[in-house]
Amino acid sequence: LNTENRMSSAFIIEEWRDLWSYKGDFVITCFAYVFSQSSLLSLPKLFIENGGGAFAIAYLVSLLFCCLPLIMMELSIGQQCASAPPKSLFNICPLLAGVGSAFILYSLVISSLLASYVSYILSFLVHLFTNIEEANPPWALCSSEWSTVPCVDNLAINNSGQTSLNNVKEFFDLSVLNVTTRIEESGDLQWMLISGIAGSWILVFLALFLGVKWLGKVCYFTFIIPLLLLLTLLVKSLSSNGANHLLQDVFETDWNALLKVETWVQAFAQSLYGTGLCFGAYITLGSFNKRNNNVFGDGLLIIVIHTALSALGFVTLSAMLGIFKSKFSIPSSVVLTDGFSQILNLLASASHFDQPQLWSTLVLMLFLFLFLNILAGFYASQLMMKFIDLLCPWTLLAFELFAVAWLYCAHLLARDTSRLISNKPSKFLLFPFFELLYILPAVPIFIIVIKMWNYNFRDILKDNQASPWMELVGWSVSTVILLPIIIGMLYCTVKTCIHGPGFTLWEKFKYTILSPIRYEVPKVVSVPRYSSTAPGYVLLPHAPLAEPEQFNDIYSDRQQTRVSKI
């Protein structure tokens, strides 16, 4: 048996945990995850609004000095604890074990919104394939089923770029969503969207139900296919006239932007989102690794791949939208949006290519595979996503960093990890990056302060009538996600102060902070000498003991604390 899967501590006895079949499975899964989280749709707009090349510098700095240490930290925690975020955070600091549960809840909420996003893409594809005999996609031609007056076909002489954008938006609102005018109006059930959501969860189940070994194989497909689609769109865009029109605007550099606080806030927030942090995902992925896996090399490789994929997607989207901008001579601010609206603009651009049905299909398939974390198109999802973004990910990240860096101690985590790594350069480079963890809690706190300072509820639903109860719902959703942190702290404190070791309250309370990995506190129980739970005995299913002898240790009531060798 491979003893590297078991915790060295005698107090923390982990169940045997499955491992990746090959190191390549883990690497490809990380690539697929970081590719899907790259938020390609938001990058062009962020570049133009924050100084072009100056924003690129701020983004790279945040990747190197913020995201890289965080990725290495989460991979290291996962490898040493061999558990999902809730149990891993308990092993780091029992008092903040609720942070791991909040990670799970936050991921479930985001996944639910992503499922609705996939249903929109599937609905678009259904409409596209049902009109496959047509030369143009259905949103390029006016139809009495969804269009309002006036409506101009894409092929009409008096068509403008704004008209094409309006056609796609109108098709999405009236044909795909059958959207209502206000958030208070629920409307009828959309069975096509419900089927799409059910289908997306079935796909997730099929990817996970056979375990991590099967997931590693699935991710080869979900990484390579969108990469090929992206390269195909890149070649098509760069070979068309006008591809450089938007790129020139995007890379127009204003170095004074580096002196603005907003530029750095956007860079830090985008880099944390783009690398898939704030979800605890790397803890889970790392928990299936061997404990001597080189986290420094993996973290650096993830950052390099994220940078390359982001640059590739950034150029592709900018080139596609630049062609549209050049064709109709419209300003960059019109074609650059964020969230799902950016996909609609890309569909409007693809509908003016040769063979628009083909290129529209490729655009939809690309984002279907990427499963991007974007803003949904209807009011309720938009409300939840924007309120969640205000507080939840940054609060979770701040608590996680505080637990690891200040309560467990970042330099001790670096020491524990370096002892298991055989690569000497990685051992040496691991320490300076882990030392950065001591100051990194200031980053999410800084983002929270700036976002709350600039908070204005009217900006969340810009063009819609906002009611006070909508704001209450938004804050309620955010609060529910963070509740496990408070509940976990109260439960751990009460339980330890009542039943924990020690005589004074302080002696009891300190065990809510101390990591069980370092300080082993034996349970005060009587263990039968001959049973399936007795140390050194294994109860085989085909050879049970006839009469297990009960053995009571006269020293079982003695409490003791000892430091493990980790």
C-alpha positions as CSV (number, residue, x, y, z in Angstrom):
1,L,0.0,0.0,0.0
2,N,1.1,3.5,-0.7
3,T,1.5,5.2,2.7
4,E,1.8,8.6,1.1
5,N,-2.0,8.8,0.9
6,R,-2.3,8.6,4.7
7,M,-1.8,11.5,7.1
8,S,1.3,11.1,9.3
9,S,-0.6,12.3,12.3
10,A,-2.2,9.6,14.4
11,F,-5.0,11.9,15.4
12,I,-6.2,12.6,11.8
13,I,-6.9,9.3,10.2
14,E,-8.1,9.9,6.6
15,E,-10.0,7.4,4.6
16,W,-8.1,6.0,1.7
17,R,-8.4,8.5,-1.1
18,D,-8.3,7.9,-4.8
19,L,-5.4,9.3,-6.8
20,W,-5.0,10.6,-10.3
21,S,-4.1,7.8,-12.7
22,Y,-1.2,9.9,-14.1
23,K,0.3,13.3,-13.3
24,G,-0.9,14.4,-16.8
25,D,-4.6,13.9,-15.7
26,F,-4.1,16.4,-12.9
27,V,-2.4,18.9,-15.1
28,I,-5.0,18.7,-17.9
29,T,-7.8,19.0,-15.3
30,C,-6.2,22.2,-13.9
31,F,-5.7,23.5,-17.5
32,A,-9.4,22.9,-18.3
33,Y,-10.5,24.5,-15.1
34,V,-8.4,27.6,-15.5
35,F,-9.4,27.9,-19.2
36,S,-13.1,27.8,-18.3
37,Q,-12.5,30.5,-15.6
38,S,-10.5,32.9,-17.7
39,S,-13.4,35.3,-18.2
40,L,-12.4,36.0,-21.8
41,L,-15.5,38.0,-22.3
42,S,-14.6,40.8,-19.9
43,L,-10.9,41.3,-20.8
44,P,-11.2,43.6,-23.9
45,K,-13.5,46.0,-22.1
46,L,-11.3,46.0,-19.0
47,F,-8.2,46.8,-21.1
48,I,-9.9,49.8,-22.8
49,E,-11.3,51.2,-19.5
50,N,-8.1,50.8,-17.5
51,G,-5.3,52.1,-19.7
52,G,-4.7,49.3,-22.2
53,G,-1.1,48.1,-21.7
54,A,-1.0,49.6,-18.2
55,F,-3.7,47.2,-17.2
56,A,-1.7,44.3,-18.7
57,I,1.2,45.2,-16.4
58,A,-1.1,45.4,-13.3
59,Y,-2.7,42.1,-14.3
60,L,0.7,40.3,-14.7
61,V,1.9,41.7,-11.3
62,S,-1.3,40.4,-9.6
63,L,-0.9,37.0,-11.2
64,L,2.7,36.6,-10.1
65,F,2.6,38.1,-6.5
66,C,-1.0,37.2,-5.6
67,C,-2.4,34.3,-7.6
68,L,0.7,32.2,-7.7
69,P,1.2,32.0,-3.9
70,L,-2.5,31.3,-3.4
71,I,-2.5,28.5,-5.9
72,M,0.5,26.9,-4.3
73,M,-1.1,27.4,-0.9
74,E,-4.3,25.6,-1.8
75,L,-2.5,22.8,-3.6
76,S,-0.3,22.3,-0.6
77,I,-3.2,22.2,1.8
78,G,-5.1,19.7,-0.4
79,Q,-2.0,17.4,-0.7
80,Q,-1.2,17.4,3.0
81,C,-4.8,17.0,4.3
82,A,-6.1,14.8,1.5
83,S,-9.6,16.2,1.9
84,A,-12.1,18.5,0.4
85,P,-12.2,22.2,1.6
86,P,-14.3,21.7,4.8
87,K,-12.1,19.0,6.4
88,S,-8.9,20.6,5.0
89,L,-9.7,23.9,6.6
90,F,-10.6,22.1,9.9
91,N,-7.2,20.5,9.8
92,I,-5.6,24.0,9.4
93,C,-7.7,25.8,12.0
94,P,-10.8,24.2,13.5
95,L,-12.3,27.6,14.4
96,L,-12.5,28.5,10.7
97,A,-13.6,25.2,9.3
98,G,-16.8,26.9,8.3
99,V,-14.9,28.6,5.5
100,G,-14.6,25.3,3.7
101,S,-18.3,24.7,4.0
102,A,-18.9,28.3,2.7
103,F,-16.7,27.5,-0.3
104,I,-18.9,24.5,-1.1
105,L,-22.1,26.6,-0.8
106,Y,-20.6,29.4,-2.9
107,S,-19.6,26.9,-5.6
108,L,-23.1,25.4,-5.7
109,V,-24.7,28.8,-6.1
110,I,-22.3,29.8,-8.9
111,S,-22.8,26.3,-10.6
112,S,-26.6,26.8,-10.5
113,L,-26.1,30.1,-12.4
114,L,-23.7,28.5,-14.8
115,A,-26.3,25.8,-15.5
116,S,-28.7,28.5,-16.6
117,Y,-26.0,29.9,-18.8
118,V,-25.5,26.5,-20.5
119,S,-29.3,26.3,-21.1
120,Y,-29.2,29.6,-23.1
121,I,-26.4,28.3,-25.3
122,L,-28.2,25.0,-25.9
123,S,-31.4,26.9,-26.7
124,F,-29.4,29.0,-29.3
125,L,-28.0,25.8,-30.8
126,V,-31.5,24.3,-31.0
127,H,-32.8,27.4,-32.9
128,L,-29.8,27.3,-35.1
129,F,-30.1,23.6,-36.0
130,T,-33.8,23.8,-36.6
131,N,-33.1,26.5,-39.3
132,I,-30.1,24.7,-40.7
133,E,-31.5,24.8,-44.2
134,E,-31.4,28.6,-44.1
135,A,-28.3,30.5,-45.3
136,N,-28.3,32.7,-42.2
137,P,-28.9,32.2,-38.5
138,P,-32.5,33.0,-37.4
139,W,-31.5,36.2,-35.5
140,A,-30.1,37.6,-38.8
141,L,-33.5,37.6,-40.4
142,C,-36.6,39.4,-39.1
143,S,-39.4,37.1,-38.0
144,S,-42.9,37.9,-36.8
145,E,-42.4,35.3,-34.1
146,W,-39.9,37.4,-32.2
147,S,-39.1,40.7,-33.9
148,T,-40.7,44.0,-33.1
149,V,-41.2,47.0,-35.4
150,P,-39.0,48.3,-36.9
151,C,-36.7,45.3,-37.7
152,V,-34.0,45.3,-40.5
153,D,-32.4,42.1,-41.9
154,N,-28.7,41.8,-41.7
155,L,-28.5,41.6,-45.5
156,A,-30.5,44.8,-46.0
157,I,-28.7,47.8,-47.5
158,N,-29.8,50.1,-44.7
159,N,-28.6,47.7,-42.0
160,S,-26.2,49.2,-39.5
161,G,-24.1,47.6,-36.9
162,Q,-26.4,48.8,-34.1
163,T,-29.3,47.1,-35.9
164,S,-27.5,43.8,-36.0
165,L,-26.7,44.0,-32.3
166,N,-30.3,44.8,-31.5
167,N,-31.6,41.9,-33.6
168,V,-29.5,39.4,-31.6
169,K,-30.5,40.9,-28.3
170,E,-34.1,40.9,-29.3
171,F,-34.0,37.3,-30.4
172,F,-32.4,36.3,-27.1
173,D,-35.0,38.2,-25.0
174,L,-38.1,37.3,-26.9
175,S,-37.4,33.9,-28.5
176,V,-34.9,32.2,-26.1
177,L,-35.9,33.7,-22.8
178,N,-39.4,35.1,-23.4
179,V,-38.3,37.6,-20.9
180,T,-40.7,39.7,-18.8
181,T,-40.4,43.4,-18.4
182,R,-39.8,43.4,-14.6
183,I,-38.2,41.1,-12.1
184,E,-41.5,40.8,-10.2
185,E,-43.1,39.1,-13.2
186,S,-42.3,35.4,-13.3
187,G,-43.8,34.6,-16.7
188,D,-44.4,31.1,-18.0
189,L,-42.2,28.1,-17.6
190,Q,-39.6,27.8,-20.4
191,W,-39.3,24.1,-21.0
192,M,-36.4,24.4,-23.4
193,L,-34.4,26.2,-20.8
194,I,-35.4,23.7,-18.0
195,S,-34.4,20.8,-20.3
196,G,-31.0,22.6,-20.9
197,I,-30.4,23.0,-17.1
198,A,-31.3,19.3,-16.5
199,G,-29.0,18.3,-19.4
200,S,-26.1,20.3,-18.0
201,W,-26.4,18.7,-14.5
202,I,-26.6,15.2,-16.2
203,L,-23.3,16.0,-18.0
204,V,-21.7,17.0,-14.7
205,F,-22.9,13.8,-13.1
206,L,-21.5,11.7,-15.9
207,A,-18.2,13.4,-15.6
208,L,-17.9,12.8,-11.9
209,F,-19.7,9.6,-10.9
210,L,-16.8,7.3,-11.8
211,G,-14.3,9.2,-9.7
212,V,-11.2,11.3,-10.3
213,K,-9.7,8.7,-12.6
214,W,-12.6,9.2,-15.0
215,L,-12.7,12.9,-14.6
216,G,-9.0,13.2,-15.6
217,K,-9.9,11.5,-19.0
218,V,-13.0,13.7,-19.5
219,C,-11.0,16.9,-19.1
220,Y,-8.8,16.0,-22.0
221,F,-11.9,16.4,-24.2
222,T,-13.2,19.5,-22.5
223,F,-9.8,21.2,-22.8
224,I,-8.7,20.2,-26.3
225,I,-12.0,20.8,-28.1
226,P,-12.5,24.4,-27.0
227,L,-8.8,25.1,-27.6
228,L,-9.2,23.9,-31.2
229,L,-12.4,25.9,-31.6
230,L,-10.6,29.0,-30.3
231,L,-7.7,28.5,-32.7
232,T,-10.1,28.1,-35.6
233,L,-11.9,31.4,-34.8
234,L,-8.5,33.1,-34.3
235,V,-7.2,32.1,-37.8
236,K,-10.6,33.1,-39.4
237,S,-10.6,36.5,-37.6
238,L,-7.0,37.4,-38.3
239,S,-7.3,36.5,-42.0
240,S,-10.3,38.9,-42.4
241,N,-10.2,42.6,-43.1
242,G,-10.4,45.0,-40.1
243,A,-9.2,42.5,-37.4
244,N,-6.7,45.1,-36.1
245,H,-9.2,47.9,-35.6
246,L,-10.2,47.1,-32.1
247,L,-6.8,45.7,-31.1
248,Q,-5.3,49.2,-31.8
249,D,-7.8,50.7,-29.4
250,V,-7.3,48.1,-26.7
251,F,-3.5,48.4,-26.6
252,E,-3.6,52.2,-26.6
253,T,-1.7,52.7,-23.3
254,D,-2.3,55.3,-20.6
255,W,0.5,54.8,-18.1
256,N,-1.2,57.2,-15.6
257,A,-3.8,54.4,-15.1
258,L,-1.2,52.6,-12.9
259,L,-1.6,55.4,-10.4
260,K,-5.4,54.8,-10.1
261,V,-6.7,52.6,-7.4
262,E,-9.5,51.3,-9.6
263,T,-7.0,49.9,-12.1
264,W,-5.4,47.7,-9.4
265,V,-8.7,46.7,-7.9
266,Q,-9.9,45.5,-11.4
267,A,-6.6,43.7,-12.0
268,F,-6.6,41.9,-8.7
269,A,-10.3,40.9,-8.9
270,Q,-10.0,39.8,-12.6
271,S,-6.8,37.7,-11.9
272,L,-8.4,36.0,-8.9
273,Y,-11.5,35.2,-10.9
274,G,-9.6,34.3,-14.0
275,T,-7.4,31.7,-12.2
276,G,-10.4,30.1,-10.5
277,L,-9.5,31.1,-6.9
278,C,-12.2,32.0,-4.3
279,F,-13.8,28.5,-4.8
280,G,-11.4,26.2,-3.0
281,A,-11.1,24.2,-6.2
282,Y,-7.4,23.8,-6.0
283,I,-7.7,22.2,-2.5
284,T,-9.9,19.6,-4.0
285,L,-7.8,19.0,-7.0
286,G,-4.6,18.8,-4.9
287,S,-6.2,16.4,-2.5
288,F,-5.9,13.6,-5.1
289,N,-2.2,14.2,-5.6
290,K,0.6,12.3,-3.8
291,R,1.9,14.3,-0.8
292,N,5.4,14.8,-2.4
293,N,4.0,16.5,-5.5
294,N,5.8,19.6,-6.5
295,V,3.3,22.4,-5.9
296,F,5.7,25.2,-7.0
297,G,6.1,23.7,-10.4
298,D,2.4,23.0,-10.8
299,G,1.4,26.5,-9.6
300,L,3.9,28.2,-12.0
301,L,2.7,26.1,-14.9
302,I,-1.0,27.0,-14.2
303,I,-0.1,30.7,-14.2
304,V,1.8,30.4,-17.5
305,I,-1.0,28.5,-19.2
306,H,-3.6,30.9,-17.9
307,T,-1.6,33.8,-19.3
308,A,-1.2,32.1,-22.7
309,L,-4.9,31.1,-22.9
310,S,-6.1,34.5,-21.8
311,A,-3.9,36.2,-24.4
312,L,-5.2,33.8,-27.1
313,G,-8.8,34.3,-26.2
314,F,-8.3,38.1,-25.8
315,V,-6.8,38.4,-29.3
316,T,-9.5,36.2,-30.9
317,L,-12.4,38.1,-29.4
318,S,-10.9,41.5,-30.1
319,A,-10.2,40.5,-33.7
320,M,-13.8,39.3,-34.2
321,L,-15.3,42.4,-32.8
322,G,-12.8,44.5,-34.6
323,I,-14.1,43.2,-37.9
324,F,-17.6,44.1,-36.9
325,K,-16.5,47.6,-35.8
326,S,-14.6,48.2,-39.0
327,K,-17.5,47.0,-41.2
328,F,-20.0,49.4,-39.7
329,S,-17.7,52.1,-38.4
330,I,-19.2,52.0,-34.9
331,P,-17.3,53.0,-31.7
332,S,-15.6,50.5,-29.5
333,S,-17.9,51.2,-26.5
334,V,-20.8,49.8,-28.5
335,V,-19.3,46.4,-29.3
336,L,-17.5,45.9,-26.0
337,T,-19.7,44.8,-23.1
338,D,-19.3,42.1,-20.4
339,G,-21.1,38.9,-19.5
340,F,-23.6,37.3,-21.8
341,S,-24.1,40.5,-23.8
342,Q,-20.6,40.0,-25.2
343,I,-21.6,36.6,-26.6
344,L,-24.5,38.2,-28.3
345,N,-22.2,40.8,-29.9
346,L,-19.9,37.9,-31.1
347,L,-22.9,36.2,-32.6
348,A,-23.8,39.5,-34.4
349,S,-20.3,39.7,-35.7
350,A,-20.2,36.0,-36.8
351,S,-23.5,36.5,-38.7
352,H,-21.7,38.8,-41.2
353,F,-18.9,36.2,-42.0
354,D,-19.1,33.9,-45.0
355,Q,-21.1,30.8,-44.0
356,P,-22.6,32.6,-40.9
357,Q,-24.3,29.4,-39.7
358,L,-21.0,27.6,-39.4
359,W,-19.2,30.4,-37.5
360,S,-22.1,31.1,-35.2
361,T,-22.2,27.4,-34.3
362,L,-18.4,27.5,-33.5
363,V,-18.9,30.5,-31.3
364,L,-21.7,28.8,-29.4
365,M,-19.8,25.5,-29.0
366,L,-16.7,27.3,-27.8
367,F,-18.5,29.0,-24.9
368,L,-20.6,25.9,-24.2
369,F,-17.4,23.9,-23.6
370,L,-15.8,26.6,-21.6
371,F,-18.7,26.8,-19.2
372,L,-17.6,30.3,-18.3
373,N,-18.6,32.1,-15.1
374,I,-20.5,35.0,-16.6
375,L,-23.4,37.2,-15.8
376,A,-26.8,35.6,-16.7
377,G,-29.2,37.4,-19.0
378,F,-32.3,37.6,-16.9
379,Y,-32.9,40.0,-14.0
380,A,-32.9,37.6,-11.1
381,S,-29.5,36.0,-12.0
382,Q,-28.1,39.4,-12.7
383,L,-29.2,40.6,-9.3
384,M,-27.7,37.6,-7.5
385,M,-24.4,37.5,-9.4
386,K,-23.7,41.2,-8.8
387,F,-24.5,41.1,-5.1
388,I,-22.5,37.9,-4.6
389,D,-19.5,39.5,-6.4
390,L,-19.6,42.5,-4.0
391,L,-18.8,40.5,-0.8
392,C,-18.7,36.7,-1.0
393,P,-15.6,35.6,-2.8
394,W,-13.4,38.3,-1.2
395,T,-14.7,37.5,2.3
396,L,-14.0,33.8,1.8
397,L,-10.6,34.5,0.5
398,A,-9.7,36.8,3.4
399,F,-10.8,34.3,6.0
400,E,-8.9,31.5,4.2
401,L,-5.7,33.5,4.0
402,F,-6.0,34.6,7.7
403,A,-6.4,31.0,8.8
404,V,-3.5,29.7,6.8
405,A,-1.0,32.6,7.1
406,W,-1.6,33.8,10.6
407,L,-3.2,30.9,12.6
408,Y,-1.4,28.0,11.0
409,C,1.6,30.1,9.9
410,A,2.6,30.4,6.3
411,H,6.3,29.7,6.9
412,L,5.4,26.4,8.7
413,L,3.2,25.4,5.8
414,A,6.2,26.1,3.5
415,R,8.4,24.0,5.7
416,D,6.0,21.1,5.8
417,T,5.6,21.2,2.0
418,S,9.3,21.6,1.3
419,R,10.2,18.5,3.3
420,L,8.1,16.4,0.9
421,I,9.5,17.9,-2.3
422,S,12.6,16.4,-3.8
423,N,13.3,19.2,-6.3
424,K,15.9,21.5,-4.6
425,P,15.2,24.7,-6.7
426,S,11.5,24.4,-5.9
427,K,12.3,24.0,-2.2
428,F,14.3,27.2,-2.2
429,L,11.7,29.2,-4.2
430,L,8.8,28.0,-2.2
431,F,9.6,30.0,0.9
432,P,9.5,33.6,-0.5
433,F,6.2,33.0,-2.2
434,F,4.7,31.5,1.0
435,E,6.0,34.5,3.0
436,L,3.8,36.7,0.8
437,L,0.8,35.0,2.3
438,Y,1.3,37.1,5.4
439,I,0.4,40.3,3.6
440,L,-2.1,38.9,1.0
441,P,-5.1,39.1,3.3
442,A,-5.0,42.9,2.6
443,V,-5.8,42.3,-1.0
444,P,-9.4,40.9,-0.6
445,I,-10.0,43.3,2.2
446,F,-8.9,46.2,0.0
447,I,-11.2,44.9,-2.8
448,I,-14.2,44.7,-0.4
449,V,-13.6,48.3,0.9
450,I,-13.4,49.7,-2.6
451,K,-16.4,47.8,-3.9
452,M,-18.5,48.8,-0.9
453,W,-17.4,52.4,-1.2
454,N,-18.5,52.5,-4.8
455,Y,-21.7,50.6,-4.1
456,N,-24.9,52.0,-5.6
457,F,-27.9,49.7,-6.0
458,R,-29.2,51.6,-9.0
459,D,-26.0,50.7,-10.9
460,I,-26.7,46.9,-10.5
461,L,-29.9,47.0,-12.5
462,K,-29.1,50.0,-14.7
463,D,-32.0,50.0,-17.1
464,N,-34.6,48.3,-14.9
465,Q,-36.8,49.7,-12.2
466,A,-35.2,48.7,-8.9
467,S,-37.4,48.0,-5.9
468,P,-36.1,48.1,-2.3
469,W,-37.0,44.4,-1.8
470,M,-34.6,43.4,-4.6
471,E,-31.8,44.9,-2.6
472,L,-32.9,42.9,0.4
473,V,-33.0,39.7,-1.6
474,G,-29.5,40.3,-3.0
475,W,-28.0,40.9,0.4
476,S,-29.8,37.9,1.9
477,V,-28.3,35.6,-0.7
478,S,-24.8,36.9,0.0
479,T,-25.4,36.5,3.8
480,V,-26.6,32.9,3.5
481,I,-23.4,32.0,1.6
482,L,-21.3,33.4,4.5
483,L,-23.4,31.9,7.3
484,P,-21.4,28.7,7.6
485,I,-18.4,30.7,8.7
486,I,-20.2,32.2,11.7
487,I,-22.1,28.9,12.5
488,G,-18.8,27.0,12.4
489,M,-17.0,29.4,14.7
490,L,-19.8,29.3,17.3
491,Y,-20.1,25.5,17.1
492,C,-16.3,24.9,17.4
493,T,-16.0,27.4,20.3
494,V,-18.9,26.0,22.3
495,K,-17.9,22.3,21.7
496,T,-14.3,22.9,22.6
497,C,-15.0,25.0,25.7
498,I,-17.4,22.4,27.1
499,H,-15.8,19.1,26.1
500,G,-12.2,20.1,25.1
501,P,-9.0,19.3,27.0
502,G,-7.7,21.7,29.6
503,F,-8.9,23.2,32.8
504,T,-9.4,26.9,32.2
505,L,-11.5,28.5,29.4
506,W,-8.3,29.8,27.7
507,E,-6.7,26.3,27.8
508,K,-9.8,24.9,26.2
509,F,-10.3,27.8,23.7
510,K,-6.7,27.6,22.3
511,Y,-7.6,24.2,20.8
512,T,-10.1,25.9,18.5
513,I,-7.1,27.7,16.9
514,L,-4.3,25.1,17.0
515,S,-4.1,22.8,14.0
516,P,-4.9,19.1,14.8
517,I,-2.1,18.3,12.3
518,R,0.4,19.6,14.9
519,Y,-1.3,19.0,18.2
520,E,-2.8,15.6,18.8
521,V,-5.6,15.4,21.3
522,P,-6.6,11.8,22.0
523,K,-10.3,11.2,22.5
524,V,-11.4,10.2,26.0
525,V,-13.1,6.9,25.2
526,S,-12.8,3.3,26.1
527,V,-11.6,1.3,23.1
528,P,-12.3,-2.5,23.0
529,R,-9.1,-4.4,22.9
530,Y,-10.4,-6.9,20.4
531,S,-12.7,-5.3,17.8
532,S,-12.6,-3.8,14.3
533,T,-11.6,-0.4,15.8
534,A,-8.8,-1.7,18.1
535,P,-5.3,-0.5,17.1
536,G,-3.4,-3.2,15.2
537,Y,-6.4,-5.4,14.5
538,V,-8.4,-5.8,11.2
539,L,-11.8,-7.4,11.3
540,L,-12.1,-9.3,8.0
541,P,-15.7,-9.7,6.6
542,H,-15.2,-13.5,6.0
543,A,-13.5,-14.2,9.3
544,P,-15.3,-12.4,12.1
545,L,-14.3,-12.7,15.7
546,A,-16.7,-14.9,17.6
547,E,-17.0,-12.9,20.8
548,P,-15.1,-9.6,20.9
549,E,-13.6,-9.1,24.3
550,Q,-14.3,-5.8,25.9
551,F,-11.2,-4.2,27.4
552,N,-11.4,-1.2,29.6
553,D,-8.2,0.8,29.9
554,I,-7.8,2.1,33.4
555,Y,-5.9,5.1,32.0
556,S,-8.6,6.0,29.5
557,D,-9.7,9.0,31.4
558,R,-6.3,10.6,31.4
559,Q,-6.1,13.6,29.0
560,Q,-2.8,14.3,27.4
561,T,-1.5,16.5,24.6
562,R,1.5,15.6,22.4
563,V,3.1,17.2,19.4
564,S,3.3,15.2,16.2
565,K,6.3,14.8,14.1
566,I,4.9,16.7,11.2
